[in-house]
């Protein structure tokens, strides 16, 4: 993943994604005013780390969901980069500027 920081604006470009594909996702993004806390939204998994799964819902920043919310009964991670997932938008922005998402709450 390539991260660019210019004038306090960050852009994360997932490995293997072309600029054209990234621009298309940007063009399809919903306006920030369309996102409501408590709403279930669709997102795309863009990164899987040791502690978090990063999901892009088309908002101004991505959300991190604890990896535990994607573990199956066998203990394996049941999601892959590029998968579309439904998540609950808990908060539009936390103290670090990230959106707060939950997979478990969306599944209930």
BATI-75362 format. One line per 2 residues: number of its first residue (from 1); their letters; for each residue x, y, z of N, C-alpha, C, O. Coordinates in pm, 1 decimal. Layout:
BEGIN
NUM = a = X Y Z X Y Z X Y Z X Y Z | ... $
! end
This chain:
BEGIN
1 = xx = 85.5 -117.8 0.0 0.0 0.0 0.0 89.1 122.8 0.0 189.1 127.9 71.5 | 53.4 219.1 -78.4 125.7 345.2 -85.7 46.0 448.5 -8.6 -74.6 461.5 -29.1 $
3 = xx = 111.3 521.8 79.7 43.2 627.3 154.3 105.5 760.6 116.2 227.9 772.9 112.0 | 24.4 858.2 89.2 70.5 991.3 50.9 16.2 1089.9 151.5 -102.9 1087.4 182.2 $
5 = xx = 101.8 1177.5 204.0 57.2 1280.0 297.6 96.7 1415.6 241.1 215.2 1447.9 233.0 | -0.9 1493.4 202.8 25.0 1624.7 145.2 -69.8 1724.8 208.0 -191.7 1710.4 198.1 $
7 = xx = -14.3 1826.3 272.7 -96.6 1928.7 338.3 -194.9 1867.3 436.4 -311.9 1905.6 439.8 | -148.0 1772.4 516.1 -228.2 1704.9 618.1 -343.2 1623.7 561.3 -437.7 1592.2 633.7 $
9 = xx = -337.5 1589.3 433.8 -437.3 1502.6 372.4 -370.0 1371.0 339.8 -262.4 1370.2 280.0 | -430.2 1260.8 377.2 -371.0 1130.2 352.3 -450.6 1055.4 248.1 -573.4 1062.8 244.2 $
11 = xx = -379.6 983.6 164.0 -441.9 899.0 63.9 -373.4 764.7 71.2 -250.7 757.8 64.6 | -448.9 658.7 84.6 -392.7 523.9 85.6 -431.2 455.4 -44.3 -549.0 449.0 -79.3 $
13 = xx = -332.9 404.6 -115.1 -357.8 335.3 -241.1 -323.6 188.8 -220.7 -206.0 155.3 -206.3 | -422.8 100.2 -218.9 -396.0 -42.1 -199.8 -304.0 -95.4 -309.0 -311.3 -53.3 -424.4 $
15 = xx = -216.6 -189.6 -270.0 -126.1 -251.5 -366.1 -203.9 -308.0 -483.4 -308.5 -370.5 -465.5 | -152.8 -285.9 -602.9 -212.8 -343.1 -722.5 -331.2 -266.3 -777.8 -385.2 -303.4 -882.0 $
17 = xx = -372.8 -160.1 -710.6 -487.6 -83.7 -760.2 -437.2 30.8 -847.4 -350.1 107.1 -805.8 | -490.3 42.5 -965.1 -447.9 147.3 -1057.2 -508.1 281.2 -1016.7 -605.8 287.5 -942.0 $
19 = xx = -448.3 386.7 -1067.0 -502.6 519.3 -1041.4 -643.9 530.7 -1096.6 -730.7 591.9 -1034.2 | -667.2 471.7 -1213.8 -800.3 477.4 -1275.5 -904.6 411.8 -1185.6 -1014.4 464.8 -1168.7 $
21 = xx = -870.5 296.4 -1127.9 -964.3 227.3 -1038.3 -986.8 308.6 -911.8 -1099.2 317.7 -862.5 | -880.3 367.5 -859.3 -892.0 451.0 -740.6 -979.9 573.0 -769.4 -1064.5 609.2 -687.6 $
23 = xx = -960.2 635.6 -884.0 -1040.5 751.7 -922.1 -1187.0 713.4 -938.5 -1275.9 789.3 -899.9 | -1212.4 595.9 -995.9 -1350.4 549.2 -1012.7 -1417.8 532.1 -877.1 -1533.6 570.0 -859.9 $
25 = xx = -1345.0 474.6 -779.8 -1401.5 460.4 -644.8 -1431.1 597.7 -585.1 -1533.2 616.7 -518.9 | -1341.0 693.5 -609.0 -1361.7 829.2 -559.0 -1488.2 890.8 -619.1 -1567.8 952.2 -548.1 $
27 = xx = -1505.7 874.3 -748.0 -1622.0 929.2 -817.7 -1752.6 867.4 -767.8 -1856.6 933.2 -769.9 | -1748.2 742.1 -723.1 -1868.1 672.5 -677.2 -1894.0 694.7 -528.5 -1997.2 652.3 -476.6 $
29 = xx = -1802.4 759.8 -460.8 -1814.9 780.3 -316.4 -1937.0 866.5 -284.7 -1972.4 958.4 -358.6 | -1999.0 833.6 -173.3 -2114.3 910.8 -128.1 -2067.2 1039.0 -59.8 -1959.8 1040.5 0.4 $
31 = xx = -2145.1 1145.8 -68.0 -2110.3 1267.1 6.1 -2111.6 1238.4 156.1 -2189.7 1155.6 203.0 | -2026.0 1306.2 230.5 -2015.2 1283.6 374.9 -2149.8 1299.9 444.9 -2177.4 1230.4 542.7 $
33 = xx = -2233.2 1390.6 396.2 -2363.1 1415.1 459.9 -2458.1 1296.3 445.9 -2556.9 1287.5 518.9 | -2429.5 1205.5 353.5 -2514.7 1087.7 334.3 -2490.4 979.1 439.0 -2573.0 889.0 453.8 $
35 = xx = -2379.7 985.7 511.4 -2346.4 882.1 608.5 -2409.5 914.9 743.0 -2386.0 1021.8 799.4 | -2489.2 822.5 793.7 -2558.4 842.1 920.8 -2508.9 739.6 1022.7 -2499.0 620.8 992.3 $
37 = xx = -2478.2 786.0 1142.6 -2438.2 695.1 1249.2 -2552.7 599.8 1278.8 -2668.8 640.5 1282.3 | -2519.9 472.5 1300.3 -2620.0 370.3 1325.3 -2667.9 301.2 1199.1 -2747.8 207.9 1206.1 $
39 = xx = -2620.0 345.8 1083.6 -2659.6 290.9 954.0 -2568.3 174.2 915.4 -2448.2 176.5 942.2 | -2626.8 72.7 852.4 -2547.6 -36.4 796.2 -2510.0 4.2 654.2 -2596.0 38.9 573.3 $
41 = xx = -2379.3 -0.9 625.2 -2327.7 42.0 495.3 -2240.0 -67.5 435.4 -2188.2 -153.7 506.4 | -2224.7 -62.2 303.4 -2135.2 -155.8 234.9 -1997.2 -94.2 224.8 -1981.7 26.1 203.5 $
43 = xx = -1897.2 -180.0 240.6 -1759.6 -134.9 227.6 -1675.8 -242.8 162.2 -1721.3 -355.1 140.4 | -1552.8 -206.5 131.5 -1459.3 -300.9 70.1 -1337.5 -315.2 160.4 -1279.7 -216.0 204.9 $
45 = xx = -1299.4 -439.1 186.7 -1180.5 -466.3 266.8 -1058.9 -427.3 183.2 -1039.2 -478.4 73.0 | -977.1 -335.6 237.0 -859.5 -292.3 161.6 -729.0 -338.6 225.1 -623.9 -334.8 161.1 $
47 = xx = -735.3 -382.3 351.3 -614.0 -431.8 415.5 -651.6 -518.3 534.9 -746.6 -488.9 607.5 | -575.8 -625.0 553.8 -593.3 -710.8 670.5 -461.1 -712.0 745.4 -359.0 -756.6 693.2 $
49 = xx = -464.4 -662.8 867.8 -344.4 -659.0 951.1 -354.4 -760.4 1063.1 -446.8 -841.6 1066.8 | -259.0 -755.5 1154.2 -257.6 -849.1 1266.9 -368.3 -819.0 1366.7 -423.3 -910.0 1428.7 $
51 = xx = -400.9 -690.2 1382.2 -500.4 -650.9 1481.5 -630.0 -596.4 1421.7 -735.5 -603.0 1484.8 | -621.9 -542.5 1300.0 -737.9 -475.9 1240.9 -758.5 -513.9 1095.1 -665.3 -551.5 1024.1 $
53 = xx = -885.3 -502.7 1052.7 -921.9 -510.6 911.9 -961.6 -368.2 872.8 -1046.1 -306.8 938.0 | -900.9 -316.3 767.0 -929.2 -180.2 721.2 -1034.4 -188.3 611.4 -1018.3 -260.1 512.7 $
55 = xx = -1143.8 -112.0 631.0 -1256.8 -115.1 538.4 -1282.6 25.6 485.2 -1288.3 122.2 561.2 | -1298.0 35.0 354.3 -1329.8 160.7 286.9 -1478.4 160.4 253.6 -1525.5 76.1 177.3 $
57 = xx = -1552.8 256.0 311.8 -1696.2 265.5 282.9 -1726.9 384.3 192.0 -1843.4 416.4 168.5 | -1622.2 449.5 141.1 -1643.0 564.7 54.4 -1651.1 695.7 129.7 -1687.6 798.1 71.9 $
59 = xx = -1617.8 694.1 257.8 -1615.9 814.7 339.3 -1478.5 878.4 324.4 -1394.5 825.4 251.5 | -1453.4 989.4 390.7 -1326.5 1059.9 374.4 -1207.8 984.4 433.0 -1093.6 1013.9 397.9 $
61 = xx = -1231.5 889.1 520.0 -1124.2 805.6 573.5 -1175.7 663.0 585.8 -1296.1 638.0 580.8 | -1083.0 570.9 601.6 -1121.5 431.2 617.3 -1152.3 403.9 764.2 -1121.1 484.4 851.9 $
63 = xx = -1214.0 288.7 789.0 -1240.3 245.8 924.8 -1161.7 120.6 957.0 -1137.7 37.0 869.9 | -1121.5 107.9 1082.8 -1052.5 -11.4 1129.1 -1148.4 -91.3 1215.9 -1212.0 -37.7 1306.7 $
65 = xx = -1157.5 -219.8 1186.6 -1242.9 -308.9 1264.4 -1151.6 -413.2 1327.6 -1068.1 -471.0 1258.1 | -1165.3 -438.9 1457.9 -1081.3 -541.2 1520.7 -1091.5 -674.1 1445.9 -1200.5 -717.2 1408.1 $
67 = xx = -977.4 -737.9 1425.3 -971.6 -862.7 1349.1 -1063.5 -968.8 1409.6 -1114.2 -1055.3 1338.1 | -1084.8 -962.3 1540.4 -1169.6 -1059.7 1608.7 -1311.8 -1064.6 1555.7 -1379.2 -1166.8 1568.4 $
69 = xx = -1358.3 -955.0 1496.2 -1493.9 -952.3 1441.6 -1505.1 -1031.7 1311.8 -1615.3 -1052.7 1261.1 | -1392.4 -1075.5 1258.5 -1391.1 -1152.7 1133.9 -1342.9 -1295.7 1154.5 -1321.3 -1368.2 1057.4 $
71 = xx = -1325.8 -1337.3 1280.6 -1280.1 -1473.0 1307.8 -1397.9 -1568.8 1312.6 -1502.1 -1538.4 1370.7 | -1379.8 -1684.8 1250.8 -1481.4 -1788.8 1255.3 -1463.1 -1875.0 1378.5 -1370.4 -1853.1 1456.4 $
73 = xx = -1549.7 -1972.1 1396.9 -1540.2 -2062.3 1511.8 -1412.8 -2145.2 1508.0 -1368.5 -2196.8 1610.7 | -1353.7 -2158.1 1389.2 -1228.4 -2232.4 1375.5 -1106.5 -2146.0 1406.1 -993.7 -2195.1 1402.5 $
75 = xx = -1128.0 -2016.8 1436.4 -1018.4 -1926.6 1467.6 -955.0 -1862.4 1346.1 -863.1 -1781.6 1360.1 | -1002.3 -1896.6 1226.6 -946.9 -1839.8 1103.6 -1016.2 -1710.6 1065.1 -1132.4 -1688.3 1099.1 $
77 = xx = -944.0 -1626.4 994.2 -999.4 -1500.3 944.6 -1086.0 -1531.2 823.5 -1039.5 -1591.2 726.6 | -1211.2 -1490.2 829.4 -1308.1 -1521.9 724.4 -1339.8 -1400.9 637.5 -1456.3 -1367.9 614.8 $
79 = xx = -1235.0 -1335.4 589.4 -1248.4 -1222.2 498.2 -1116.4 -1208.6 423.1 -1010.6 -1245.1 474.4 | -1123.8 -1155.9 301.7 -1003.8 -1135.6 220.3 -1001.9 -993.0 167.2 -1106.4 -929.0 155.5 $
81 = xx = -882.7 -943.6 135.2 -872.6 -811.9 73.3 -952.6 -812.0 -56.3 -944.5 -905.5 -135.9 | -1029.5 -706.3 -76.0 -1114.2 -695.0 -194.3 -1257.0 -740.0 -171.6 -1344.1 -712.3 -254.1 $
83 = xx = -1283.2 -809.9 -59.8 -1419.5 -854.0 -29.6 -1508.4 -734.3 2.7 -1463.9 -637.4 64.2 | -1634.0 -741.9 -39.3 -1734.3 -644.0 0.6 -1801.1 -695.0 127.0 -1838.1 -812.1 135.6 $
85 = xx = -1816.7 -606.3 225.9 -1876.0 -644.0 353.8 -1976.6 -538.8 396.2 -1966.3 -422.3 357.8 | -2074.3 -580.8 475.9 -2168.2 -486.4 536.3 -2122.3 -461.1 678.7 -2093.1 -554.5 753.3 $
87 = xx = -2116.3 -333.0 716.1 -2069.9 -293.6 848.2 -2161.9 -185.7 904.2 -2230.3 -115.8 829.3 | -2162.8 -173.1 1035.2 -2241.3 -69.3 1101.6 -2152.5 52.3 1124.5 -2043.1 40.1 1179.5 $
89 = xx = -2198.8 168.2 1082.9 -2126.7 293.2 1107.3 -2161.9 340.1 1248.4 -2269.7 394.7 1271.7 | -2069.4 318.0 1342.0 -2093.5 355.5 1481.1 -2069.4 504.5 1504.4 -2145.8 570.9 1574.5 $
91 = xx = -1961.9 555.7 1444.5 -1927.3 696.0 1462.0 -1856.9 745.7 1336.2 -1775.9 674.0 1277.5 | -1887.8 867.7 1295.4 -1827.9 922.6 1173.7 -1681.8 960.5 1192.7 -1608.2 971.4 1094.6 $
93 = xx = -1637.9 980.9 1316.9 -1498.2 1016.3 1339.7 -1463.2 999.2 1486.6 -1533.4 1048.5 1574.9 | -1351.1 927.1 1512.0 -1302.7 914.8 1649.1 -1192.5 1018.4 1672.6 -1169.1 1104.8 1588.0 $
95 = xx = -1124.6 1009.5 1788.4 -1021.9 1108.5 1822.0 -901.9 1105.9 1726.5 -825.5 1202.2 1720.8 | -885.3 997.0 1652.1 -775.6 986.6 1555.5 -821.0 1020.5 1413.2 -742.3 1010.4 1319.1 $
97 = xx = -946.4 1060.4 1397.5 -997.7 1097.0 1266.2 -1047.8 979.7 1184.4 -1082.3 996.0 1067.3 | -1052.5 860.7 1244.9 -1100.4 741.7 1174.5 -1248.5 721.0 1201.5 -1299.2 757.9 1307.4 $
99 = xx = -1316.9 661.9 1105.1 -1455.4 625.7 1129.6 -1456.3 497.2 1211.7 -1365.6 414.7 1200.6 | -1558.4 481.1 1293.1 -1569.7 363.2 1378.4 -1675.6 272.3 1318.2 -1792.1 310.2 1305.8 $
101 = xx = -1633.5 151.6 1280.8 -1720.5 54.1 1215.7 -1727.1 -73.3 1297.7 -1636.5 -101.8 1376.0 | -1834.3 -150.4 1280.2 -1847.1 -280.1 1345.5 -1910.4 -380.5 1250.1 -2017.8 -356.3 1194.9 $
103 = xx = -1843.6 -491.5 1231.9 -1898.6 -601.9 1152.0 -1998.1 -681.1 1236.1 -2105.7 -717.4 1188.4 | -1961.6 -707.9 1362.0 -2049.0 -786.8 1450.4 -2185.9 -722.1 1466.4 -2287.9 -790.6 1458.1 $
105 = xx = -2189.4 -592.3 1489.0 -2317.0 -522.8 1509.5 -2399.5 -518.7 1381.8 -2522.5 -518.3 1387.8 | -2334.1 -515.6 1267.0 -2407.2 -518.4 1139.7 -2471.0 -654.6 1117.1 -2576.0 -664.2 1053.6 $
107 = xx = -2408.5 -760.3 1168.6 -2459.0 -896.3 1148.5 -2575.4 -930.8 1239.5 -2641.9 -1032.1 1217.6 | -2602.3 -849.2 1341.9 -2710.0 -879.8 1437.3 -2845.2 -845.5 1381.0 -2946.6 -864.9 1447.9 $
! end
